[in-house]
């Protein structure tokens, strides 16, 4: 049996997508610096867990690539957003990075569906593709941010992606609590 923390990564992703959706929704009337801590927290968790996953490969096969590498891309993007928002910097350079990260998420989502990876490949694939589209379209979205309809479309995409991942994340928590109930760490196995 292998132990993983994908549920943590997914729930953090859900929180980050909801935060981003709220940020985009309120963009024309917010004090930007107050969003920096929320982006920093989600970015930290996403980056640390993603780096651990790509360096240690705790999951079977290419799941480490799909979950780990995309998590790092998103995590450092959220960390960069936190820094930029705390300093009042322009977000355009980060949206360019976001476009490349978004394209990677779309590719991974399509490949998950193509290979039948995860317990729900279509749901997982769509869960990657939707925020990937948001990232891919972040440059024009940022440049046209004064258009409320465009921002609302982005909020809708992010909210649907968050909802999909919430179903997966809470389902993973439900399953992991039962699946790992009898697991004993190596340090305690010698004692038994």
N, C-alpha and C positions, 0 to 999 in steps of 0.2 A: 504494500500500500504506500502511495506517496501522499504527502501532505502539501497542500497548496494554499495560497492566499488570493486566489483569483476573485473570490467574493468581495474581499476588501478592495481590490483594485476596481472592480465593477461598481461597487457602491460609491467609491470616491469619484469615479467617472460620472455617475448619476448626479452627485452633488455638484461637480464641476460644470456639467451641462446645464443644470438648473440655474446655477450662479451666472453662467455666461448668458443664458436666455434672459434672466432678469436684468443683467447689465445692458444687453442690447435693447431690451424693451424700454429701459429708463434712460437711455443714452443722452437724450436731448435735455434732460432735466435733473441730472445727478451731479454730485460732487465726486469726481472720478477717484480721488485718492481713497475714499472709504471702501472701495472694492478691492484694493490691493491685498489686504490680509486674506480675504477669501480665495483669491487666485493663488496666493502664496501657499496656503495650506493644501489646497488640492494639487497644486504643482509639486509640492514637496513629496506628498504621499505617492503620486503617480510616478515621479522620477525615481524615487528610492526603490519602490517595488519593481518598477520596470527594469532598472539597472541590475538589481539582484537577480531578476529572472533571466536576463540575457547573459549574465556572467556565470550563473550556476545551473541553468536548465533544469528546474525542479519538475517540469511537466513533461509528459511524453511527447516526443517528436517536435514537429514544427509549431505546436501550440505556444512554445516559448517565443518564437519569432512573432507570431500573430499578437499575442498579448503583451509581451515584454517590449519589443521594439516600438510598437505604436504607442505604448504607454510612455516611453521615454520621450518620443517626439511631442506628445501632448503635454507631458509634465513640464518639460523645459519651456514650452510655449507659454504655459500658464505662469511659470516662474518669471519669464521675461515680461509678461503682461503685468504681473504684480510689481516688478521693478519700474516698468515704464509708467504705470499709473501712480505709483508713490512719488515719482519724480516729475510727473506732468509731461512726459515725453510723448512724441507722436507715435501712434501705433502702426503706421503704414509699414515700416520695415518688418514688424512682427507678422502682419497679415501676409506678407510675401512668404515668410517661413511657413505660416499656417496653410498657405495654398499647397506647398510641397508636402507637408504633413497630411493634409486632407487627401491629396491624390494617393499617397501611400495607404491611407485608411480605406479608400475605395478599392484599391487593388487587393488589399488583404481581405476585405469583405467579399469581393467577388470570388477570390480563391477559396475562402472558407466554404462558400456555397458550392463551388465547383468540386471540391474534395470531400464534401460532406463532413467537415470538421465540427466539433462540439456536439452536444446533445440536440441542439436546435440550430442546424446550419443556416436555414433561411432567416430565422429571427436574428441570429448573431451576425450574419452577413449584412442584413439591412441595418442592424445596429452600428456597424462600421461605416456603411455607405452614407447614411444620413449625416452624421457629424463630419464625415469626409467631404460631402458636398458643401456643408457650411464652411469648412476650411478652404476648400478649393475656390469658393466664391467670396472669400473674405476680403480680397483686394477690391473688387468692384463694390461689394457691400459697404466697405469702409469709406470708399470715395463717394458713395451715394448715401451716406448715413443720414443725411437730412431728410431723405424720403422715408416717411413713416411706413408706407406699405412694404417697401423692401425690407425694412427692419422687422416688421411683423411676420413676414414670410420666413426670415431667418429664425425668429423666435419660435415659430411653429415647428420648423424642422428640428431645432434643438430640443424642444419640448417632447416631440414624438420620439426622438432618439433616447432621451432621458427615460421616458416611460418604458420603452422596449428594454433598455438595460436594467431598469428597476425590477421588472418582472424576472429577468435572468438573475440579477444579483440577489434578490430576496429568496428566490428559489434555490440558489447556490448555498446561501446561509442555512436554509431549512434542511437541505440535503447534507451539508457538511457537518452540521451538529450531530446528525444521526450516524453518518458514515464514519466519523472519527471518534465516536463515543468510546470505543474500546481500545483506541490506539494508546500505546505506551511508548514514551520516548526511550531511546537507547540507554540513556543514563539511569533510567529506572528499571530497565529489563534485567539488569544484573542483580538487582536487589530482590526481585521476585523469585 
